[in-house]
Amino acid sequence: MPRKQPKYMLHKPSGQARVRIGGRDIYLGEYDSPESHEQYDLVLVKFLTGRLNVDTAGVSISRLSIAFVAFAKGYYLKDGKQTAEVSCIQMALKPLVRIFGKEKINSFGPLKLKAVREEMIRLNWARKTINKSVERITRMLRWGTENEYVDPTIYQACRAVTGLRRGRCEARETEAVQPVPKSDIDAVELFVSRQIWGMIQLQLCTGMRPGEVCILKAGDIDRSSDVWTFKPPTHKTAHHGRQRFIFIGPKGHPCEGAKKQKCQ
């Protein structure tokens, strides 16, 4: 027996179009808009072919964003604390939710993703920040796909959106981060403790990160040769399964520090 085709209807309180399937309303966007008719056609095709999941068909972009942020807060952890990636994801999703939050995720696509990107340009975000933010939105679509919130074709289509290129877009460029002048470093010696100054000199000798010099312990250093090896118990890329080794030459040894020999 052929399935009865559900009707395209108006939800008067919200002014949105809707279709009722299996006792549940699936909202399609602003009533009588081209987008709502397009979404209705997509829902109808899936319903008639038995591929419609009524539990996820009505998921809005706002709802998906909330779910993804909740996932991110439990996933992006280091030593039991949330990493900065969570706030970066939240920042990336703000323009998306502001523009398309009420729309259904399965009505999303490359053109709307590029519209979000244009909004980021209007907000004067840097080009590299915009590219990373678009990648985070695409990552949310991938997460939504594997959890059956998003039609796989949405994620695959949005992956086709290429990143902004230097000199070929209106996005703001940022200057490359330059090393701090040696004269500026020397100028702080009179204003910090002997221990802090020693840590600064050790960073100059080895190139280790501030967090690494702060967790440095004698037990983590292999001093079996003239060049010592420090293996930080935790570091920035540890979640990729990588090991980090920092080599400390004679100028970084305590005896050299006692002689006040500075690294050049």
N, C-alpha and C positions, 0 to 999 in steps of 0.2 A: 504493500500500500504506500503510495507516494506521500512524502511529508508535506504538511500544510505550510505554506509560506507565511512566516510571521510578518506583521505589518510595520511599516515605518510610521511612528506616532510622535506627537508632541507631548513633552512633560511640562505642563503649564507653570508650575511653581518655579522652575529653573530656566525655562525657555529653551531647553535642550531637546534634541531629537532622541528618541529611544526606540528600542525594539525589545519585546518581551518574549523570552525563550525559557522554557522549563520553569516557569514561575518566577523568573528573575529578570530585572530590567538591565539592559546593556545600553549605556548612554553613548551617543554618537557624535556629540558636539553641538554647536549652535543649530537650531532648527532651520531647515530648508537651505542651509549653506552647502556649497559644493563638497566641502570636506565631510559633512555629515552623510551626504548621499553616497560618497565614495566609501566611507566606513561601513555604511549599511550594506552596500554591495559585497564588501569583503566578508562581513559577518554572515550574510546570506549564503554565499558560496560555501563557506566552511560548514554552515548548518546543514545545507542540503547534501553535502558530501560526507557528513558524519565526522568532520574534523574539528568541530567547535567545542571548546572547553569553556563552559559558561562561568566557571570559577575564575578564569583569568581573562576572558574576553573583555570584561569591563574595567580592567585595571587602568587607572589614569597615570599620567607621567608623574604627578605629585606623589601618588601612592607608591609607585615603583621607586621613586627617589628616596622616600622615607624608609622603605624596606632595605634599600641598598646601603644607606648610611648606617642603619642599625647593624647590618652585616659587617660593614667596614670597621665599626667600633670594636667588634669582637675579633676581627681578623688582623687588622694592622696594629699589632702589639709587639713591643720589644721590652724584655725584662719586666713583663706585666703591666707596662704603661702604653697608652695609645701613642702612635707616632704622628708626625706632622701630616702624614698622608690623609688622615681623616679630615682635617680642616681644609686641606687642598681640594678634596672631593666635594665638601660642602660648598666651597667657593665656586667650583666649576658648575655645580648644579643650580645655583641661584638664578642665573639668567635663563636657563632652560625652564625652570619651574615658573618663573615670572611670566614668560611668554606663552608657554604651552602646557602649563601645569594641569589645566582642567581637561585637556584632550586625552584621548585614549592612546596608550603606548603603541598599539598596533596601527595607528594612523600616522605614526612618525616616520620620517625618512630622510634621505640626504639633503633635500632642499630645506627642510625645517632645521636640520643640524647646521647647515650653512647660515641660516637666518640667526640662529643662536650665536654663531661665530661672529656675524656682523654686529650683533649687539655687544659682544666683548670688545670689538674694535671701537665701537662708539663710546664704550666706557673707558677707553684709553688704556686697555691692558696691553702689555708688551707682547710682541709676536710669539716668542717662545712660551710665554705663560698661556697664551691662547691655544697653541698647539697641544700643550700638555693637558689643558682643560678639556679640549675636544676628545683627546685620547681617554680621559677619565670618563666622559659621558659614554663613549663607545664601550669602555670596560663595563659600565653598568648594564648596557644592552647585552653584552656577552653573559654577564651574571644572570640577567633576567631570562635569557634564552635557555641557559642550562637548568633554570628552575621553573621553566614552562610558564613564565609570565609574558614573554615576548615571542612573537613569531620569528623563527630563524631567518626569514628573508629580510626582516628589519635590520638585524645586526649585520648581516652580510652586505646589505646595500649601503649602510652607513660607513662600513669599513672602506668603501670606495672613495670617501671624501679625503683628499690629500691635504697635507699640512701646508700652511702658508709659507711662502718662500721669500727670503730676503730680497728687497727691491722690487717685488712683484705684487705688493699688496699695500694697503694703507695703514697696517698695524704699526705701532710704535716700536722702534728698535732700541735696544739697550746697549750700553757700552760694555765691553768685556771687563770682567773683574781683574784688576791689576794687583800685583803684590804691594804690600805696605812698604813705603820707603824706609830704608835702614835708619835714617836720621829720626823718623817718627818713633821707631821702636826704641832707640837709644834714649829718647827724650823722657820715657816713662820710668827709667831706672830709679830715679830719686823718689818716685811716688808709690812704689810697690815694695812689698817685703822681699827679703832675701830669697825665700822659698819660691815666690811667684816669679821673681826675676830668673831664678834657675830654671823654672819650667819653660819660660819664654826662650831662654837660650837653648834648651834641649829641643824645643820645636824647630828652631832655626837649624840645628845640626841634623835633625832626622826627618823633618817634614811631617811628623805625626800630628794628628788632629787634636784640638783642645780637649775633647772628651777622653782621648787615649792617654794623654799626659796626666790627666786627673786621676785615672784609675791605675796608673803604673805602680806595680809592686815588685819588690826585689825577687820574690819567688816566681814571677812570670818572665824573668830575664835569664837567658842562657849565657853565662859568662865563661864558657869553656875555651874561648879563643879571644884574640885581641879585639875583634869586632863582635860586640855582644848582639844577641838577637832577642827582641821583645815580641812575644806573641800575645796580642790583646785577647782576653777571654771573651769580649764582645766587641763588635765593630759594625760599621755602616752596611757592609755587604754580607754579613754573616747569614742572612736569610736566603741568600743564593747558594749556600753551601761552600762558600769560598773561605780560604784561610788567609790571614794577613800576617806578614812578618815585617817588623821594623828593625833596621840594623843601626846600631849605635857604635860609632867609631870612637877612637881615643878622646876626641874633644868633648864627647858627651859623657865621659866617665867622671865620677865624683872627684877624683884626684885632680883632674884638669880644671874642674870647676873651682876647686879650692885655690888654684893659682890665678883665678880670674882671667883665664884665657877665653876670649869670645870667639864664636864661630863667624867666619867671614862669608 
